[in-house]
Amino acid sequence: MTVNTFPIKMRERGQLTIPQAVREEWATQNGDMMTLVQFEGFAVLAPANLKAPALAKEFSRIMDEEQVSLANLLEGLAEERQKSHEMRQQGMSQQDDN
């Protein structure tokens, strides 16, 4: 995943200009709706067109191609969560030792 940061300036009435490179990548046009998701101290802006159905279809295709069932996927996820939990616990344990 690539992360880019773009400085933007708020103008009158809260208007922002989305950089051209972003507009081109998102294939947005004048009048397109956007979605702003506000978290505690920051926000995420994304095109409002729904990509979830297309992503779900692509994900299903890959799972079929790789012969991975939902049960396999969930089992792998549980294993990864356990590993992550153990790593966090080890990190906290090492901080306590210092």
Protein Blocks (a to p, Z undefined) as FASTA:
>chain_A
ZZddddddddehhiacddfklmmmnopaehiacdddddfkbccdddfbdfklmmmmmmmm
mmmmnopafklmmmmmmmmmmmmmmmmmmmmmmmmmZZ
